[in-house]
Each structure stands twice: as C-alpha cells, then as structure tokens.
Amino acid sequence: MLDDNQLITDDNVARAKDLLACLERGDEQGAREVLDELSRIRETELYKEMGKLTRELHDAISTFGMDHEIVNLAKDEIPDARSRLRYVIELTDDAANKTLTAVESSIPLCDNLSKDSTDLNEKWKRFIKRDMDVNEFRELSARIDKFLEDNSAGVTTLRTNLSDILLAQDFQDLTSQIIKRVIDLVQNVESNLVNLVKLTGAKVDLGEVQKGDGIKATGPAVPGVDQGVVSGQDEVDELLSSLGF
Amino acid sequence: MNMKILVVDDFSTMRRIIKNLLNDLGFANISEADDGNTALPVLQKGGFDFLVTDWNMPGMTGIELLKAVRADDKLNTLPVLMVTAEQKREQIVEAAEAGVNGYIVKPFTAQTLKEKIDKIFERIDA
C-alpha cells in the first residue's frame, strides 16, 4: 500500500480524536461532519483503485494491438467487401449480357451477307459469261440493288454492335481494382487471425491445409492453387481414354 | 439436324454462349434449364436427344442429374455431355463412372465442343 492509502496517519488519529470529543460532548453536528470526511477519504481511495483497474484492463486489451482493427474488420470492412464483390458480379454479368446481345444481333447479319454474296456471285458469273436471259438479268439487277442497300444498313449495325462489344469491356478495369482491394483485406484478416491464434498459445501451422471433399463441387480450379486437378482439356481427354473412353 | 437439346447451367450467360455455339454447329432446337431440379421433369416429358449440363449448380447438381438420368428407365440411354469448371481428377473419374458421354472443362473453345459432340454421336451411330 502506498503512504496515502495508509489508515494510521496523524491526520486520521486527529480525526478520530475529534470524533470522540464530539460524541462525548454531545455535538451531533460535529460528529457527523467528521464521519462524512472519513467516508469521503474512503470513497476517493475506492475511485482511485477503480481507475487503476480500468487503466490496466485497457492496457491489457491494447497489448492485443488490434482491438480497433478487428472491430473495424468485422463491422465495416468485411460487409463492405461483400457489397464490392457483389458489384463485381453485377458488372461482369452486365458486360457478358451486352456482349452476347451484340453478338446475337450480328450473327444473322453475317449469315445473310454471306448467303446473299454467294448467291449473287454465282449469278453474276453467269451474267459475265452471257449465260442469262434478259428477264433474269432484270431480276438480278433488282437484287443487286437491294443487296447494296441492305449491306450498307447491315454494316452500320455491325459497326454499332462492335462498338458495344468494345465498350462492354470497361468492366475489367473496375473489377480488377475492386478485387485488388478485397485481396488486401483478406491479407489483413489473415494476419490478424494468425496473431489471435498465436495469442491463445496455440501453434500455428500454416503449412497444413485441411483437405476438401474431392467429389463435392468446388467451382473453377485456379492454376497454382488447387491440387489434384487437370490442367486442361487435353488432360481430361487423356484421363478419360485411360478409363476406356 | 433437328436434334432436340437441353442445356443446363445456372448462369444464363453460359447458357447463351453454349446455345449460340450449338446454333453455329447447326443445332436449332435448344431448350434451357437452370439446374437439375428444373431439368429432370423437362427431360422426363420426353423428346430430348441430347443433354449438355454444368456440374456446379444450386439445387440439383449436374452429377446428380446425370445419375438421375441413368437411373431413369426412359432416359438411361440419353447422351450426356458435361461442360464444367470442375476439374479434379476424382470428379472426372466419378462422372465417367456415372456414365457421362463427354466431359469438357471450362473455359472451352467452339472447336472442343464440336469435337466432343461429333465423337459422342459417332459412337452412338457406330
């Protein structure tokens, strides 16, 4: 105990004598005042002790060195990362759909162009060889006229579709930035978790990874990450042919 | 070719890609389903000549669909092509044992799709 916590001090002896004197001469008011002072001294000590304990508790938590960080991770950054990744899905989905729509609108245009060109080419060659009567030639020139008009419109549409496909690729820039941020977050969570595990005194063996169920669907294999996977279609074919396929 | 084909994948973009590639190969009669649970009743109604399915889907997965097809007396000879991102060796072996007719890993090319389909029907015709 520190000196100022000691009970037997000259001041306290004086206060006790004072209290006794007050009681003996029947001075109730005086006795109450001395008692009040004594309890005030007592309370001050109590508060000091509580303050000290609180400080010690706070210091103990601070030695974790990450109390705020973990709270922030759990409260803000992880839900935030979830919304960011959902946005990545939205952006890639949108880009894929825009591209597919442009392609689906272009394919029939190309098919028509190709069909008409082949057909007209064959007729045109017959015309050059003078192997065509005047009625058929009239029909041919009308078709050539229409073909040239259709071509001009078709090529304009194709050009627009190609621009749409080009523009739809703008997701790549945005999604890679978002994903990079999430990678940083995952790294941060990882190092915090490792520290927490170390604090509990458990051994951290980062080399040992729990093996997943081989048959359960696990999604796309990532090169250099997944074990026991084939590297591509050729290996699938090899494996299947070794099974008698 | 008027073969009736069912394409099963939970991602609509992948269904659109496969459908367009099949169109290019001359198949025009194509239906879609988004997992095994929706695919199986459609198949059981009959009329389908070929099934193209993903593996990893919510609800009923592609491997479960394949097993259900092989266990169904009316469907057990239906040719099944799996087009999937699942590429663990034991998964490919499991699909083979369950009676898959072809296995394509994503990402894939139009050429691969054509080769596997040709191979499947060469064997069936032989």
Chai-1 contact restraints between the chains, C-beta under 6 A:
chainA,res_idxA,chainB,res_idxB,connection_type,confidence,min_distance_angstrom,max_distance_angstrom,comment,restraint_id
A,A96,B,T13,contact,1.0,0.0,6.0,A-B,restraint_1
A,L100,B,R16,contact,1.0,0.0,6.0,A-B,restraint_2
A,G214,B,K88,contact,1.0,0.0,6.0,A-B,restraint_3
A,G214,B,E90,contact,1.0,0.0,6.0,A-B,restraint_4
A,I215,B,E94,contact,1.0,0.0,6.0,A-B,restraint_5
A,A217,B,W55,contact,1.0,0.0,6.0,A-B,restraint_6
A,A217,B,N56,contact,1.0,0.0,6.0,A-B,restraint_7
A,A217,B,T61,contact,1.0,0.0,6.0,A-B,restraint_8
A,A217,B,E86,contact,1.0,0.0,6.0,A-B,restraint_9
A,G219,B,N56,contact,1.0,0.0,6.0,A-B,restraint_10
A,P220,B,A85,contact,1.0,0.0,6.0,A-B,restraint_11
A,A221,B,Q87,contact,1.0,0.0,6.0,A-B,restraint_12
A,G228,B,K88,contact,1.0,0.0,6.0,A-B,restraint_13
A,G228,B,R89,contact,1.0,0.0,6.0,A-B,restraint_14
A,V229,B,Q87,contact,1.0,0.0,6.0,A-B,restraint_15
A,V229,B,K88,contact,1.0,0.0,6.0,A-B,restraint_16
A,V230,B,Q87,contact,1.0,0.0,6.0,A-B,restraint_17
A,Q233,B,V105,contact,1.0,0.0,6.0,A-B,restraint_18
A,Q233,B,T112,contact,1.0,0.0,6.0,A-B,restraint_19
A,V236,B,I92,contact,1.0,0.0,6.0,A-B,restraint_20
A,V236,B,Y103,contact,1.0,0.0,6.0,A-B,restraint_21
A,V236,B,V105,contact,1.0,0.0,6.0,A-B,restraint_22
A,L239,B,I92,contact,1.0,0.0,6.0,A-B,restraint_23
A,L243,B,A96,contact,1.0,0.0,6.0,A-B,restraint_24
